[in-house]
Amino acid sequence: MSQDTHPCKVVLAGNIAKSLLSEVQAGLSALGRTPHLLGILANSDPAAQVYADWTERTCKENGFQYSLKNVAKDDVEETIMAANNDPAVDGIIVYYPIFNNRQDQYLQQIVDVSKDVEGLSHQYIFNMYQNIRFLDEEQAMKSVLPCTPLAVIKILEYLHIYNTILPYGNRLFGRTICVVNRSEVVGRPLAALLANDGACVYSVDVTGVQQFTRGEGIRKRKHEVVEKEGWTIEDCAPLCDVVITGVPGDKYKFPCHLLKEGAVCINFSSEKNFGPEVKQKAAIYVPAIGKVTIVVLLRNLLRIVQNRQAQAEKSKSSDQKTSEPVVNGATS
């Protein structure tokens, strides 16, 4: 089918990012001060350096303070601990991979949860998989989600894949989505988040296909995972309204002949996972998401500062209550 008879809308990340920046600017204005984000870079990965450069530029253009520390791998732990204890640092981002093994997971866990803009701390990951959206019973402090999965969600909202007629938390009900990548940092969290919002998600990697759902019907609960024995991408891709890819290898190309007619295609890899033929079947194609990810990072930075303020207000209120004089068994 020619592009003349099947036009594909290519949506650039920069345009989506602009729509999110107004929300960030409003939050920054209400905050009344300049949050400080510290970046820690300890590898020679060009993609990490580009991400750091983008972060610095976006911070400075939008009223945030950013500083970068280039350190040796063996100094990362000490640098994180120092930043945890530095009151001048509001948020910390570490550019992974560093050791590219379990030591990276350890480093993720020693970032103070109150400064974790990437949402990689155990509490945030637990909340995400359990579909817990707040840190407190009063729902004054929102949980923080990993930047790249959240950026994909914001893109889906921008593209109206989320059905705003349905209640919040059910807005992907009836959608079928394929995620080609099951990394612990992006692919698996993304599949869980989409399932928690009501979608049927097929998670694909070299080991096979898993199906993420939230149970039957429109009930709101945490996601479930089922192994699809014997399934490959050829079985699930044609079923999907949305296909999201994040394979890091430059040799991987999504088999576009499997696409459902009119599918929405999003690539979050630094490589081009889709060839030009994607436009022959897709209705919407988002070739990269980096600029949205940076804005989501700023949004997360705002959130952790707001959460810290809310926690301080709760502590202040609690202290005032305990210090009130008691008269005949009741506070005066």
N, C-alpha and C positions, 0 to 999 in steps of 0.2 A: 504494500500500500504506500502510495507516495505521500510526502509531507503536505502536498497541496490539498489532498482529500482528507488528511488526518493531521491537522496542525497540533503540534506539541508546544505547550507553554513552558519555556525555560525560566525558572524563578531563581534569581541570584540572592545569595545570603545577605549581601549588603542591604538590599531593600527590606528584608525581613528584620534585620538588626535595627534599622531605623525605627521600626514600629515599637520595638522593645525599649529603645533608649529613652523614650518619653516617660515610661514607667520608672526607669532607673533615675532619671533626672528629678522626677517628682519626689521619689524617696530620698534622694540626696539633699534636696532643698529642705525637706522636713527634718532631716537629721541635724542640719545646722553646723556640721563640721566636715573635715576632709578625711575619709577613711584611708588608711595606709595599707597597701598590699605589698608583701615581700615575696619575690620570686627566688627560688633556689635552683640553680642550674649546675649539674655535675656530669654532663655527658656532651659528646660532640655530635649528637644527632641533629642534622640540619633542620628537621621538622620541629624539634624542640626549640631551637634557636629562633625559628620563624614565629612560633607560638609566643615565645617570650617577647619578641619585638612587637608583635601585634598587641600583646597585653599592655606593654608600656605605652604604645601610641594611643590605644583606646582609653587607657586610664587618664593620660594627660589631656586628651581632647575633651574628656567628660568630667573633669573636676575631681579626679581621684589621684592620690599619691601612690607612686610605684617605685620600688627599688629592686635591683637584681643583684644577687650574690653569686658569683661564679666560684665554685669550690671544688676541691678534689673529692672523689667518691667517699673516701674514708673520713671526710670531715662533714658529711651531710648530717649525720646524727647529731653531732655537737651543735651544728648551725641551727637545726630545728629546735633543739632544747633551749638554745639561747633566745630564739625568736618567741618561743612559748612564754618565756619569762619577761619579754620586753614589752612594757605597756605602750610603747610607741607603735607597735605592730598590731594591726587589727586582724589581718588575714594572712595566711601562708599558702603559697602554691609551690609544689615541688614538681619539676619537669621530669617525668618518667619516660622510658626506663632508665634506671641507674645501674643496678647490678643485674637486672632482668631475671631475677629469681625470687625466692621467698624473702630475701632481705628487703626487697622493695615493699613487700606487704608489711613487714615489720616497721619500716619507715613511715608508711601510711598511718599506722596505728599510734605512733608517738607524737604526731601533730595534735596539739591541744584541740579538743572537739569544738571549743568556742572560737577557734581561729581557722577551722578547716573549711576553706571556701570550696574545696573540691568534693565534699560530701563523702569522703572515703573512710572516715573513722567508723569503728565498729557500731556505735550507736546509730549513726545515720544509715549504714548499710542494713542493720537489723530492722530499723523502722521502714526502710524502703521495701524490703522483701516481705515484711509482715503487714504492709499497707497501713502503717501508722503515720499520720501526716503532721502530728504535732509532738512537741517535746514535753508538754505539760498538760494537766487535766483541764486547766482553764482555757487552753487553746490560744494562748497569747504568744507562744513561740513556735514558729513553723520549723519542721525538719528541713534539712538541706539535702538536695539531690545532686548526684554527680553531674558535672557540667555538660559533657557531650550527650548523654542520654536525655537530659533536660532540654538541651538545645534542639534535639530531634523532635521532642514533644511540642516545643514552642513553634517549630516549623509546621508541624501537623495542625496545630491550632490556627496558625496564620492561613493555611491552605483550606481551612474549614473541613478537615477530615474529622475533627472532633465535632459532634453534633450538640450545639449549644441549647437545643430544645430540651434535651435530656438533663437530668440533675447532674451536678458536679460529681465526678467519680464514676459515672456510667456513660460518659460521652463517646466512648468507642464501642459501645454495645452494637453487635452486628457486623463489625468490621473484621476482615481477615487480613493479617499482615505477615510478611516474611522478613526476617532479620538474618542476613548472611554475615555472621560473626558471633561467636559466643565467648568472647574474652570476658574475664571477670571484671574488667574496668568499664567496658562499654556494652558489649553485645548482650550478656546475660542480664545486667541491670535494666537495659532498655526493654528487653522482652518481658521482664517482670512488671515494669511500670505500665507498659501497654496492656498487658493482661489485667492488671489491677484496675485499669480504666474500662475494662469490659471487652477488649478485643480477643479474638482467637489468634494466637501468634505462633508461627512456625519458626523455630530457631535452628539455623543451619550452620554446621561447620564440617570439617573434614571427617569427623567421627560419625556423622549422621544427622538426623532430624529429631528435635524435641518439640512437643506441643505445649505451649503455655496457655492456660485458661484460668478463669476465675470461678469455675464451677458452672452449673447449669443456670440458665435464665439470667435475670438481671440482679441477682443477689450480690450484695457488696461484701466481699471478703478477700483474703489474700489468695494469690495465684496458686495453681497446681501445675505440676510438670509431668508429662507422660512421654516416654520414649516411643517413637514411631518406628517400630522394628521394620527394617527393610526399605524404609522410605529414603528417597534422595530428593534433591532440589527439583527434579523433574516431576515429582508427585505433588509437591506443595506449591511451587511458584505459580502455576496456572490458576490456582484457587484464590490468589491474593489480590486485594484491592490496592495494597501498598507494598512496595518492595524497598527495603532499606539495606544498603550494603556498607561494609567497613573492612574489607579484606586489605591488609597492608601491603601485600606483594604486588609488584608492578606487572607481573605476568597474568594475574587473575582478571578475567572479564566475565561479567554475568551473562549467561546465555539468554539473550534478549528474545529469542524465538519462543521462550517459555512464558513470556509476559502475558497476562490477561489484557485484552483490548481495553485501553483507557486507564491503565494502572497509573498510580503515582509512584515515581522512583526518586529516591533520595540516597546520595552517596556521602558518607562521613569519613571515608578513607582519604589519606593524603594522596593516594593514587587514584586514577580514573578507573573505577570498577565497571562503568558502563561505556560501551563503544557508541559511536554516533548513531548506530541503528536503533538505539533506545527510543529515539524520537519518532520512529515509525509506528510504535505501538503505544507508548506512554502518552497520557493526557497532560501530565505535569512532570517536569524533571528538574530536580535541584542538584546541581553537579558538585557542590561543596557547601560545608556548613560552618567553616572556621570563624567567620565574623559574628555569627550568631552565638557560637560557643563563648567568645570573649565577652559579649554583652551579658550572657547568662552568668559568667564568672563575676562580673561587677554586681549583678543582681544578688548572687549568693553572698558577696562581701557585704552588701547592704543588709541582707537578712541576718547575718551573724552579729553585726553591730546592733541591729534592732533587737535581736534576741537577748544580747548582753544587757541592753538598756532595760528591757522588760524584766529580766532577772534581777537587776539592781532595784527596780521599782518594787518588785515583790518582796525582796529582802528588807527594803526600807519600810514597807507597810507592815511586814511581820514584826520588825523591831519596834515600831511604834505601838503596835497592839500589846506586845509583851511588856512595854514600859509604862502603859497606862495604869493609874492607881486603881486598886480594887476596893470597893465599898460594899460591905455586907454581901460578899460573894459575887458581885457583879462589877463590871468596869464602869467607871463614872463617865 
